[in-house]
Amino acid sequence: MKAKSIITVVFIAWQIITKPLLADVSYSIRYLTTNQGLPQNTVNSILRDQTGYMWFATGNGLNRYDGYSHINFWKPDLPSNLVNALAESKDNMLWIGTSEGLVSFDQKLNHFSNINLLVEGNIKPNVISLFADKKGSVWAGTAEHGLFIISHDGDGLSITSFTSENSQLPGNNVSSFLEMKDGRILIGTNHGIAVADNQGEGLYNFGQGNLDNALILSMFESREGDLWVGTFNGLWVYNPINGSDQWYQHNPLDPSSLSHNRVNDITQDFRGNIYIGTLGGVDVFQPLSNSFEAFPYKSIEGFSLNSIFINCIEIDNEGNVWIGTEKGGVNFFNLYQKPFHYMIKNNNDPNSLSSNTINSIYGEKDIIWIGTAGGGLNQYNRKTKQFKHFTHQPGNPKTIPSDYITAITKIPGANIWVGTWGSGLAKMMPDGTFVTFIPPVVDPETGFENSFISSLLYDSRGYLFIGTEGGLAILDLSTESFIKLSPNSNALAHISEIGCLIRDRKDNLWIGTRNGLYSLSAKELNLPYNAACPESQLRIFRNDSDNPLSLPGNYITDIREDKDGNLWLGTYGDGLVKAETNAEGEIEFRRYTKLEGLSNNVIYAIQEDAAGNIWVSTDYGLSRVNPVTDRIDNYFSDDGLLSDQFYWSASYKSEAGELFFGSINGINHFFPTTFPVYPHEPKVTLSSLRVFNSPVDVGDKRHGKVVLNQSLPNAEEISLSYKDNVFSVEFSALDYFLTRKIRYAYQLEGIDRDWVELTSDQRSASYTNLKGGSYRFRVKASNGEGEWGKKETTLLITIRPPFWQTTWFLSLLVIAMIVGAFLYIKHHTRRLLLEKDKLEKVVRERTRRIEVQNQQLQTQAEELEDKNSEIMLQRDRLIKLNKEIESINQNRMRFFTNISHEFRTPLTLIISPVERLLSEIHLPGLAHELLSSVQRNARRLNLLIDQLLMFRKIETGNILIRITNNNISSFISEIFHAFDLLAQQRKIEYSKIIELPEDEYWYDEDKIENILYNLLSNAFKYTPEGGKISLLVHKQAGHQDNKPSLSIEVCDSGVGLNDEQMEKIFDRFYRSPNNGQTIGSGIGLALTRELVEVMSGSIVALRNEEKGSKFIVTLPFRKEDFPGAEINDLPAHDVGEINNKIMALADNLIDEEPFLEAPSSETPETASILVVEDNKELALFIANSLSGQYNVLVAKNGKIGYEMAR
């Protein structure tokens, strides 16, 4: 007994010396279940193959996993869907043990092969364990039929069977294997352990530990040399050096004992920790206490096992721990996870947080104060690991006033002060009671005192600065009274919506608000009197869109000063901001956002670690910024955080350098200096080839050729036809640590200029319409921490071109072209010789003909030369004649102009006396009528002369534009109303509409008058009595050229216009008939168009919808529309002139009334005379002159006169 005790003590001491402790880390555990793609949640065996794929043997099929996707294999590839064991031999062959035999899977060919294990009665043995030794042999253990060893024998396999009947195998249930470091292979059975020596001379019993009747379920040799044996009834550990051993069994009264006596698997990680998989969970051996620490089970999802029934454990070379469970699928985590510890609320444990939503954290030595949103204040003693809760009790004023704690601070050597959201400030008394203070800050919305506190800042001079939603308050701690901040004289009183407060090493007070950043010198405050701060002492920083170095956003959530004196600002939506002072002493702001690598742009809290890195909690994850290199690392729930969603202002840094950040799921705390570095470099594997989005398997033919002779991960080259012009290559890093953060980059040389980077959810490269040739495809990956690996995976891709682009075809084509060219040249040469003879004959004949033709051409040339001379003489005559005609025209125009001027003087001398005689002397009827005729024709002639002179000015370019900006509406109205009397005489409905908004209208009075007169007079000429004439003037908005214009529309209900008339209506001297009569001179409308165009306007003639015609004039009216025009400062509009024109018009209209028969006293004795004249006035004058001697008949045209004369 004493000797056994000594052995135990020595064993424990040896374990303490050689074995490292299990790190106190809360591992983030991920789950693979049927929800993610497993065929079943019972996992019996786990294997990572040489390529890097994970294989899971389940109760309903075999599963392969690449870190992102699953591929399942069932019958008929497998003899049974109940898969018990897995092994991989050194030739990359996968061996699968099922309930109905053994099968191998050639991973190069993706081919399954059944292995016929010889058992009497053709029974298919239930293979429950597999092992591949270093020599390449595979050992298969069965449930009832002993052991089979499968070895290579030439091109075939040799199978040797061992049972308890034909060998020293202790039992026929072989459930585990172990190859020792010395080369011996241990075989675990239902009756102990058998040993196969490395000489292969047979089996013998393992003589240690009295295990003859033990069901051996698992065996493991630690790196220290201990043999660990898991049985149906506990764990046995044997030290072969000193021969000591010890049993460990489950004790229901001891939580540090083995969790369950059935030990299904044992393994060891690179840190030396021993993992024991039992039917009660996973235990980690603790050598210092010679006890076990169990992994948590269903305590927090993502941080505990989802099943305690453990079937197997596999730890790969990259630190991934894979745990196969019964009904829980695969649980796995990585040993290189960042050591994020946590505090949470456990509903089943009162000694935990009161709420998981953390709003504030403060620490002092071993005490952590935690403010929650809804759970009150928590005090946690890190030594005793005990929580104490302070919550609001309605009706009890001595309790904390609110359960929403937004800020915590402590006065050195005195009390804890807490700020609440909605219930003011509270001071904690030594007995645990609270005294409440309400800051005297007026809420701008309600007008009442504001009790919403966001931040607290202790000033060593004995003051407490309090940031509230309504503004700033200052508490004198000596008197516990608030200092009054006068809004009339103190700029501090106007700061509102405060979110954070800080005092830097230069004694500057910084105030972060939703409306910008404020700064002032704290030592200049006149405390405790009035805390005077004039506006001149207050510096304000806000966003300036025109200044890229200004504050990027005005909503400041947190402020932190680093060890170099730089300020770091958190914003709501505009990222992290670093405030730096430039050489001129001005503050510039540098921004870090998602574009620079930040996990999110909403910042909640900032802390600096011992290495100078800046840590920020955000709306999505935790970010670490290296201010020197600007490298940003992001951490999420996959890394071990409780949540990706952090909360307002909840952070704290302990004196030891430990960082605390609060989220909506609790607190994460950690030492950044203890973060392990993940050392493994990923090697990308090509996982799948798709053509036209259909997977290509080994042996598949496309266009008559096999694309893959072996599986894509093992292939070095593939060959595709040019017809396979849409294909993609999928890949995976086969790195299972932080797979979502792994990035990929690929390049197809000759196609991709640079590396194409992808995120983990893409992982494929697609190409279309590649030309024939060979291309090298390269792909690489980073690990989950963003470090790019140097290892590249390459694949040679050959695109078989169409036959007409192949080398042999092009070579044959060149040869054929050369031969063809040779034959063509030979044939062509002979043909050319024959053609040469023919051509010589033809040339001689044609030469003779050409000589004859030359003689003829010479004769013709002489004739043409004579004719050309004659033509030149005629041209000279025409030029001379043209000049003479031009001179005659000019002389004619000058004569016409001069004679027009000469006409005006006698016309004036005729018109004026006639008008005086008619107005002053009462003449007999005939004399009065004759003088009236003289007056009418003189006016008509005067108007005609005016129009002809205007034409002359336009033709010679001497017409000037003289504009004024007088009231155009009045001017147009005056011209319009000049026709009122004429309208009344002819009983015409005469109306106008002038719609001109207030504006500056520039126009030429003389030309507008002529335009309006001609349009209105034309309307009166062609509108019968009782008709309608209207004038519409309005402003027209600009369209394509954006120039507004003046629109003048004259409408009448006259005879209207047909198509021919509309084409000629503006031609000079064109006259449109009215009721069979051709009236007017044909000058008015032509002159109107000329005048409109001179002023850059336009005129159109249209038909009215009912009857009659419409003329629309469009004229510019802005001053800039008349470049070069004169300004008519003193316009003088002559009303009498327009009246004279209208009187002439009225005379014309009277003349154009229907002919009346001339008075005649016809007698048989008197001769008759017929007067034919289309001018009524002249016809009547002649008739009256002859009426005394003849019977006079009058006809208005030749046709009527002919009929009367018959």
FIMARKOL-179172 format. One record per residue (C-alpha): residue in one letter; x, y, z. Coordinates in steps of 0.25 Angstrom, whole numbers, plus 2048, in hexadecimal, padded with zeros to 3 digits. Last residue first. Layout:
AXYZ;...
//
This chain:
R6DB96C603;A6E1979609;M6DC975617;E6E3967616;Y6F096D612;G6F097761D;I6ED96C627;K6F9965622;G702971621;N70097662F;K6F897F638;A6EE98362D;V6E799162C;L6DD995622;V6DB9A461E;N6D09A9615;Y6D89B460F;Q6D99C460F;G6D79C861D;S6DC9BB623;L6E99BB61D;S6F19C2629;N6E89BA633;A6EC9AD62C;I6FB9B162C;F6FA9B463B;L6F29A863E;A6FC99F638;L7089A663F;E7019A464C;K6FE99564A;N70B991645;D70998563D;E70698D630;V6FD98A624;V6F499661F;L6EA993615;I6E499F60D;S6D69A1608;A6D19AB5FE;T6C69B3601;E6B99B35F8;P6B39A75FF;T6B49AE60D;E6BD9A9619;S6BD9B2624;S6C99AD62B;P6CF9AC639;A6DA9A2639;E6D799463D;L6DC99064B;F6E998864C;P6EB980659;E6F3986664;E702986662;D702995661;I6FC99666F;L70698D674;N71199566E;D70C9A2674;A70C99B682;L71A996680;A71E9A467C;M7179A9689;I71F99E691;K72C9A368B;N7289B268F;N7259AD69D;I7329A669E;E7399B369B;G7319BB6A4;V7359B36B0;D7439B76AE;H74C9B06B8;A7579B86BD;P7629AF6C4;L76C9B76CC;D7769AD6D1;N7769A56C5;I78299C6C8;E7899986BB;A78A9896B7;G7989836B6;P7949766BD;F7859756BE;D7829686C6;E78A96D6D1;K77F9776D4;R77596C6D6;F76896D6CD;P76A9626C3;L75F9626B8;T7559576B4;V74A95B6AA;I73E9526A8;F73495469D;K72694D69D;S71D94B692;G70E94A68F;K70593F693;E70293569F;E7109306A3;N71793C69D;R721939692;L72F93D695;A739948691;V747948697;I75095369C;S75E9536A2;G76795C6AA;S7759606A9;M77196F6A8;V774970699;E76D964697;V76096A69D;L762976694;E76496E687;R75896568B;T74F97268C;L75497867F;A74F96B678;L74296C680;G74097B67B;I74597A66D;G73B973665;S734980661;G72697D666;I71A976660;T71896B656;Q709969654;G70295C653;N6FC95C661;N70A961666;P71695D65D;S72495C664;R72E96665F;Y73D96265D;F74596F65B;R75096A663;D74F95B668;F74A95A677;I73D953672;K74394A668;E74493C66F;M73793F677;Q73094366B;E733936664;D72E92E670;N721936671;L71F94267A;G713948682;V70795067C;G706958689;S704954697;D71095B69C;C71C9586A6;V7289616A9;E73295A6B3;I73E9626B9;S7489596C1;L7539606C9;S75F9576CC;P7669506D7;K77494A6D3;N77793C6D8;D77D9386CB;Q77692B6CB;H7699306D1;G76793E6D7;A75A9436DC;Q75094B6D4;K74B9586D9;H73D95C6D4;V7369656C9;L7299606C4;L7229696B9;S7149656B4;I70C9686A7;K6FD9636A6;G6F396469A;G6E796C699;E6EC97368D;P6F596A685;T703967689;Y70E96867E;K71297667E;F71097868D;A71A96C690;N724972687;S72298068E;L72597969B;L731971696;N73797E68F;Y73498769A;L73A97E6A5;I74797C69D;N74898B69A;E74698F6A8;I7509846AD;K75A9896A3;D7599986A8;E7589956B6;D76598C6B7;Y7649836C3;W76A9806D1;Y76197A6DB;E76597A6EA;D75C9716F2;E74F9716F9;P7469666F3;L7409696E5;E7339646E2;I72C96D6D7;I71F9686D2;K7189706C6;S70A9716C0;Y7039766B4;E6F69706B0;I6F49766A2;K6E897F69F;R6F0985693;Q6EE994698;Q6F198F6A6;A6FE9886A3;L70299469B;L70099D6A7;D7079936B0;F7149926A7;A71C99C6AF;H7189946BB;F7239896B7;I72E9936B5;E72B9996C3;S72A98C6C9;I7389876C4;F73E9946CA;S7379926D7;S73C9846D8;I74A9876D4;N74C9916DF;N7599976DC;N76698F6DA;T76B9956CE;I7729906C1;R7789966B5;I77B98C6AA;L78199269E;I77E99068F;N789993685;G78B985681;T789989672;E77D97F670;I77798367E;K77899267B;R77299066D;F766988673;M76399367D;L76399D671;L75999466A;Q750994676;D7519A3678;I74D9A5669;L74199B66A;L73C9A3676;N73E9B166E;L7379AB662;R72B9A666A;R72A9B4671;A72A9BB664;N7209B165E;R7169B466A;Q7189C366A;V7169C465A;S7099BC65C;S7049C5667;L7079D165E;L6FF9CA653;E6F39C765C;H6F39D5662;A6F39DB654;L6E79D2650;G6DF9D565C;P6E19E465D;L6EC9E9666;H6EB9EE675;I6F89F4677;E7019F1684;S7039E2686;L7039DE677;L70B9EA673;R7159E867E;E7169D967B;V7199DC66C;P7239E7670;S72B9DD679;I72A9D1670;I72F9D8663;L73B9DF669;T73F9D2671;L73E9CA664;P7469D565D;T7519D3667;R7509C4668;F7529C165A;E7609C7659;H7649BD664;S75E9B265C;I7659B7650;N7729B6657;T7709A865C;F76B9A464E;F7779AB647;R7819A4651;M77A99764F;R77B998640;N78999D640;Q78D991649;N78598863F;I78C98F633;S79998D639;E79697E63C;I79197C62E;E79E983629;K7A697A631;N79F96E62C;L7A197261E;K7B0973620;I7B0965626;L7A896061B;R7B1966610;D7BD960617;R7B6953617;Q7B3954608;L7C1957605;M7C694B60D;I7BC942606;E7C19465F8;S7CF9435FD;N7CB935602;K7C49335F4;D7D19355ED;E7D992C5F7;L7CE9225F5;E7D19215E6;E7E09205E8;A7DE9155F2;Q7D490E5E9;T7DF90E5DE;Q7E99095E8;L7DF8FE5ED;Q7DE8F95DF;Q7ED8F85DD;N7EE8F15EA;Q7E38E85E7;V7EA8E35DA;E7F78E15E3;I7EF8DA5ED;R7E98D05E3;R7F78CC5DF;T7FC8CB5ED;R7EF8C25F0;E7F38B85E5;R8018B75EA;V7FD8B75F8;V7F38AB5F5;K7FE8A35EE;E8078A65FA;L7FC8A2604;K7F98955FE;D8088915FF;K80989660D;E7FC88F610;L80288260D;L80F885615;L80688A621;R7FE87C620;R80B875622;T80F87E62E;H80187D634;H80286E634;K81086E63A;I80C879644;Y7FF871648;L80686464A;F81086B653;A80687365A;G7FE86765C;V80A85F662;I80D86B66B;M7FE86C66F;A7FD85E672;I80A85E67A;V80586A682;L7F7863684;L7FE856688;S80685E693;L7F9865697;F7F2858699;W7FD8526A0;T7FE85E6AA;T7F085E6AD;Q7E786A6AA;W7DF86469F;F7DD8586A8;P7D68606B2;P7DE8636BE;R7E185A6CA;I7E18626D6;T7EC85E6E0;I7EB8616EF;L7F885F6F7;L7F4860706;T7FC867711;T7FA867720;E802872726;K809872734;K80E880738;G803881742;W7FC88F744;E7FA893752;G7EC898755;E7E9892762;G7E088775D;N7EB882753;S7EE888746;A7EC881739;K7F387D72C;V7EF87A71E;R7F6878711;F7F0873703;R7FB8726F8;Y7F58736EA;S7F886A6DE;G7F286D6D0;G7E586F6C8;K7DE87C6CB;L7D687D6D8;N7C78806D6;T7C38806E4;Y7CA8806F2;S7C587E700;A7CD87E70D;S7C787871A;R7C887B729;Q7BC88572A;D7B8884739;S7C688573E;T7C9892738;L7D089472B;E7DC89B725;V7E089B717;W7EF89B715;D7F38A470A;R7F38A46FB;D7EA8986FA;I7E98926EC;G7F888E6E8;E7FA8876F6;L7ED8846FC;Q7ED88A70A;Y7E7887717;A7E688D725;Y7DE888731;R7DB88E73E;I7D888774C;K7D088E755;R7C4885754;T7CD879756;L7D187E764;F7D9871767;Y7D586575D;D7E0867753;L7DD85E747;A7E186A73F;S7D5867735;F7D4868726;E7CA86871B;V7CE86870C;S7C486E702;F7C086B6F3;V7B98726E8;N7C086F6DA;D7BF8606DA;K7BF8616CB;Y7CD8646CB;S7D08576D0;L7D58556DE;S7E284E6E3;I7E684E6F2;E7F384E6F8;E7FA84B706;A7EE84370C;N7EF83E71A;P7E5848720;L7DD846713;S7DB837714;Q7E282F70A;N7E182D6FB;L7D983A6FA;V7D483F6EC;V7D38326E5;K7D18346D6;G7C68326CC;H7C08406CC;R7BF83F6DB;K7C28326E2;D7C08306F1;G7CB8276F7;V7CD82F704;D7C1838706;V7BD8456FF;P7B284D707;S7A88546FE;N7A88636FE;F7AB8646EF;V7B785D6F3;R7BA85B701;L7C7857708;S7C7854717;S7D0854723;L7DD85B720;T7E585B72C;V7EB867732;K7F786673C;P7F586E748;E800874751;H80087075F;P80687876A;Y7F987E771;V7FF88877A;P7FA887789;F7F489378F;T7FA89479D;T7FE8A379B;P7F08A6798;F7EC8A37A7;F7DD89F7A6;H7CF8A37AB;N7C28A17A4;I7B58A67AB;G7A78A27A9;N79D89E79E;I79A8AD799;S7A88B079A;G7B28B67A4;F7C18B77A2;F7CC8B47AC;L7DB8B57A9;E7E68B07B3;G7F28B97B3;A7F68B57C2;E7F08C37C7;S7E38BF7C0;K7DD8C57B4;Y7CE8C77B3;S7C38C77A8;A7B48C97A7;S7B28D77A1;W7A58D2799;Y7A48C3795;F7AB8B978D;Q7A48B0782;D7AD8A577D;S7AA89C789;L7B0894794;L7BE89578D;G7C588878A;D7CC88A77D;D7BF886775;S7B889077D;F7C089B776;Y7CE8A1777;N7D48AB76D;D7E28AE76A;I7E68BC765;R7F48BF760;D7F78CE760;T8068CB762;V8098D476D;P7FB8D6773;N7F88C7773;V7E98C6774;R7E18BB77A;S7D38B9777;L7C78B277E;G7BB8AE777;Y7AF8B3771;D7A88C0777;T7B68C377C;S7C08C1787;V7CD8C8785;W7DB8C4789;I7E78CD786;N7F58C7787;G8008CD78F;A8068C0794;A8008C17A2;D7F28C279C;E7EA8CF798;Q7DB8CF79A;I7CF8D5792;A7C08D3794;Y7B38D378B;I7B88D577D;V7AE8D4771;N7B78D3764;N7B88C4765;S7C38B9764;L7CE8C4760;G7D68C0754;E7DA8CD74E;L7CD8CD746;K7C68C9752;T7CA8D6758;Y7D68DD75E;R7D68EC75E;R7E18F6760;F7DE904767;E7E7910767;I7E9919773;E7F0926770;G7FE929777;E80492D76A;A80D921769;N80091876A;T7F9913776;E7F3905775;A7E4901778;K7E28F2774;V7D48EE770;L7CD8E1770;G7C18DF767;D7B78E9761;G7AA8E1766;Y7A98E6774;T7B78EB777;G7C28E6780;L7CD8F0782;W7DC8ED785;L7E58F878B;N7F48F878A;G7FC8FA796;D8068F0793;K8018E679D;D7F38E7797;E7E88F079B;R7DA8EA799;I7CC8F1795;D7BF8EA793;T7B28EB78B;I7B48F8783;Y7A88FB779;N7AE907771;G7B48FF766;P7C18FF75D;L7C890A766;S7D091275D;L7DB90E754;P7D390C748;N7CF91B748;D7C391F73F;S7B9916746;D7BD91C754;N7B991375F;R7BA91A76D;F7C491E777;I7C2929781;R7CC93078A;L7C7937796;Q7CF94279C;S7CA94D793;E7BB948797;P7BD94D7A5;C7C09427AF;A7BD9467BE;A7BC93A7C7;N7B49437D0;Y7BA9437DE;P7C19357E0;L7C89367D7;N7CB9417CE;L7CE9387C2;E7DC93B7BC;K7E292E7C2;A7D89267B9;S7DD92C7AC;L7D292A7A2;S7CE920797;Y7C191D790;L7BE912786;G7B191277D;N7A291177D;R7A0904783;T7A990778E;G7B8905792;I7BD90E79D;W7CC90F79F;L7D29167AB;N7E191B7A9;D7EA9187B5;K7F69167AC;R7F69077AF;D7E79067AA;R7DA9077B1;I7CF8FF7AB;L7C08FF7AA;C7B68F77A2;G7A88F879C;I7A390679E;E79690A797;S79791979B;I7A292479B;H79B93179D;A79E9327AC;L7AD9317A9;A7AD93E7A2;N7AB9457AF;S7A69547AF;N7979537AD;P7959447AF;S79B9467BD;L7A19397C2;K79E9377D0;I7A792E7D8;F7A09217DE;S7A191E7EC;E7A79127F3;T7AF91C7FC;S7BD9167FB;L7B990F7EE;D7B591C7E7;L7AD9167DB;I7AE91B7CD;A7A39197C3;L7A49197B4;G7989187AA;G78A9137A8;E78E9047A5;T7979047B0;G7A69057B3;I7AA9067C1;F7B790D7C6;L7BB9097D4;Y7C39137DC;G7CE9127E7;R7DA9177E0;S7DD9097DC;D7D290A7D1;Y7C98FE7D0;L7C28FC7C3;L7B48F67C1;S7AD8F27B4;S79F8F07AE;I7958F57B8;F7868F77B5;S7808FE7C1;N77E90C7BA;E7769167C2;F76991A7BC;G7679227AF;T7629167A8;E76A91679B;P77691F79F;D7789177AB;V77D9217B6;V78991E7BD;P78991F7CC;P78F9117CE;I7869087D7;F78D9017E2;T7898F47E9;V78F8EE7F6;F7918DF7F5;T7928D4800;G79D8CA800;D7A18CC80E;P7AD8D480A;M7A48DE802;M7A38DD7F3;K7A18EB7EC;A7968EB7E1;L7948F57D6;G7888F77CE;S77C8ED7CB;G77A8ED7BC;W7868E57B8;T78F8E47C4;G79C8E97C9;V7A48E27D4;W7AD8E87DF;I7B58DE7E7;N7BA8E57F4;A7C78E97FB;G7D68E57FB;P7D78EA7EC;I7C98EF7E7;K7C48E37DF;T7BD8E37D2;I7B28DC7CB;A7AA8E07BE;T79D8DB7B7;I7968D37C2;Y7888D07BE;D7828C97CA;S77E8D67D0;P77D8DE7DD;I7878D57E4;T7818D27F2;K77F8DC7FD;P7728E17F7;N76A8D47F9;G75D8D67F3;P7618CE7E6;Q76D8C57E9;H7798C87DF;T7848BE7DE;F7918BC7E5;H7978AE7E2;K7A38A77E9;F7AB89D7E1;Q7B58937E7;K7C288E7E0;T7C988F7EE;K7D58957E8;R7CF89C7DC;N7C48A37E5;Y7B98A77DB;Q7B08B37DF;N7A48B47D6;L79B8C07D4;G78C8C07CE;G7878B57C5;G7808BD7BB;A78B8C37B3;T7978BE7BB;G7A28C57C3;I7AE8BC7C7;W7B78BF7D2;I7C38B67D3;I7CB8B47E0;D7D88AE7E1;K7E08BB7DF;E7D68C67DC;G7CE8C47CF;Y7C38CB7C8;I7BA8C67BD;S7AD8CC7B6;N7A18C97AD;I7A18B97AD;T7958B27A8;N7978A47AE;S78F8A77BB;S7908A47CA;L79E89E7C7;S7A18917CE;N7A088A7DC;P7918887DB;D79587C7D2;N7898757CA;N7868827C2;N7958847BF;K7988927BC;I7A58937B5;M7B48967B8;Y7BE8927AD;H7CC88E7AA;F7D289179C;P7DF88979B;K7E188A78C;Q7DF87D785;Y7EC875782;L7E6869788;N7DC86877E;F7CD863780;F7C485777C;N7B785177F;V7B3846775;G7A5841775;G79D842782;K795835781;E7A182C787;T7AD835786;G7BA83677D;I7C3841783;W7CD848779;V7D8850780;N7DF859775;G7ED85C779;E7F385C76B;N7F984F76C;D7EC84876F;I7E584477C;E7DB83977A;I7D1835785;C7C782A785;N7BA82478A;I7B682F794;F7A882F79A;I7A883C7A1;S7A1843796;N7A0852792;L7AD855798;S7B086379D;F7B4871798;G7AB87378C;E79E871793;I7A18747A2;S79F86A7AD;K79C85E7A4;Y7A78567A9;P7B485C7AF;F7C18557AC;A7C584D7B8;E7D184F7C1;F7D88437C5;S7E083F7D2;N7EE83D7D5;S7EF84A7DC;L7FB84F7D5;P7F98467C9;Q7EB84B7C5;F7E68417BA;V7DC8477B1;D7CE8407B1;V7C58407A5;G7B683B7A8;G7AF8317B0;L7B08267A6;T7BE8287A6;G7C982F79E;I7D68327A6;Y7DF83D7A1;I7ED83E7A6;N7F384B7A5;G80284C7A1;R80285979A;F80285278C;D7F584B790;Q7F383D795;T7E9832792;I7E0828799;D7D3821794;N7C7819798;V7C981A7A7;R7BD8137AE;N7BF8167BC;H7B88247BC;S7BC8327BF;L7C982F7C5;S7CB8367D3;S7CB8447D5;P7BC8457D8;D7BE83B7E4;L7B28357EA;P7AE82E7DD;N7BB8277DD;H7BF8237CF;Q7CC81B7CE;Y7DB81D7CC;W7E48117CE;Q7F38127D0;D80080C7CB;S80F80C7CF;G8198037C7;N82480D7C9;I8278107BA;P81A80A7B5;N8118147BC;Y80380E7BB;V7F68167BB;W7E880E7BC;L7DB8157BA;G7CE8107BE;N7C48047BD;F7C18027AE;T7D08057AC;G7D98107A8;V7E880D7A8;W7F28187A9;L8018147A8;D80B81E7AC;G8178217A4;E8178307A6;R812833798;S80682B79D;E80381D798;F7F481B796;M7EA80F796;S7DB80F795;L7CF805797;I7D67F979E;L7CB7F17A5;A7D27EC7B1;N7D37DD7B5;D7E27DB7B3;L7E57E97B7;N7EE7E57C3;G7F77F17C2;Q8027EC7BA;G8057DF7B2;F8007E37A4;N7FD7D679D;Y8057D1791;L8037D2782;G80B7CD777;E8197CE771;G8177DB76A;Q8257E176E;N81E7ED774;D8177E677E;A8087E477E;V8037E578C;A7F57E1791;I7ED7E979C;G7E27E57A4;H7D67DC7A3;N7CC7E479B;T7D87E8792;G7E27F3790;I7EE7F0787;L7FB7F678A;I8057F877F;R8147F8782;G81C80177A;D824807786;K81C814785;M80F80C787;E80580977D;L7F7809783;F7EB80177F;S7DC801784;S7CF7F9784;V7D37EA781;N7C87E1786;N7CD7D3783;G7D47D3791;P7E27D0796;L7E97CF789;Q7F37C478B;S7F07BD77E;N7E77B4776;E7DB7B3780;S7DC7C1786;T7DC7C6777;F7E67CB76D;S7E37CC75E;T7EE7D0754;I7EA7D7747;S7F37D873B;L7F07E3731;G7F37E4722;D7FD7EB719;G8097E5720;D8047E072D;H7FF7EC735;S7FB7EA743;I7ED7E874A;I7EE7E4759;F7E17DE75E;L7DE7DD76D;G7D37D6775;H7C57D176F;E7BB7D777A;A7BB7E677A;T7C67E776F;G7D47EE76F;A7DB7F1762;W7EA7F4761;V7EF7FA754;S7FD7F874F;G80580374A;K812801751;K80F80C75B;D802806760;A7F480975C;F7EA807767;L7DB803766;S7D0800770;I7C27FC770;V7C17F3764;N7B47EB765;P7B87DE75D;K7B07DA750;I7AC7CC752;N7B07C3747;G7AD7B7750;E7BB7B7755;V7C27C5754;L7CC7C9749;L7CD7D8749;N7C97DD73B;I7CD7EB739;N7C37F3731;S7C97FE728;F7C580C727;H7CA81671C;N7CD82471D;L7D9822714;K7E482971C;Q7DC827729;D7DC818727;F7D1814731;S7D2807738;V7C67FE73E;L7C57F574A;G7B97ED74E;E7AB7EE752;S7AA7F675F;T7B4800758;G7C3802758;I7C880C74E;W7D680C749;L7DC819741;M7E8816738;N7F2822738;D7FD818736;K801819744;S7F4813749;E7E981A74E;A7DF815759;L7D081775C;A7C780F766;N7B880C769;V7B081075C;L7A280B75D;N79D80E74E;S7A180074A;P7A97FA73E;L7AD80873A;D7AD80E72C;P79F80772B;K79C80D736;W7A081A73B;F7AA825739;N7A883473E;I7AF840739;H7AF84C742;S7B285B740;Y7BA866747;G7C686174F;D7C9856745;Y7C084B74A;R7BF83C746;N7B383474C;L7B182574C;G7A381F74E;N79881D758;G79E81A766;T7A9823763;A7B882375F;F7BD83175D;W7C8834753;M7D0841754;Y7D7845747;G7E684A749;T7ED84273D;Q7F3838747;D7E683574D;R7DF83A759;L7D782F760;I7CC82E769;S7C482276F;N7B781F774;V7AE82B772;T7A082B775;N799837770;Q796831762;P798834753;L7A0841757;G79C84D74F;Q79C859758;N78E85775E;T79284875F;T79C84C769;L7AA853769;Y7AB85C775;R7B5867779;I7BB869787;S7C187678B;Y7CB872796;S7CA8787A4;V7D98797A7;D7E08757B4;A7EC86E7AD;L7ED8607B1;L7FA85F7B9;P80685A7B3;K80B84B7B6;T8198477B9;I81B84C7C7;I80D84A7CC;Q80C83C7C5;W8198387CC;A81483C7D9;I8078357D7;F80E8287D4;V8188297DF;V80C82B7E9;T80581F7E3;I8118167E4;I81381A7F2;S8058177F6;K8068097EF;A8128067F7;K80B809804;M800800800;
//
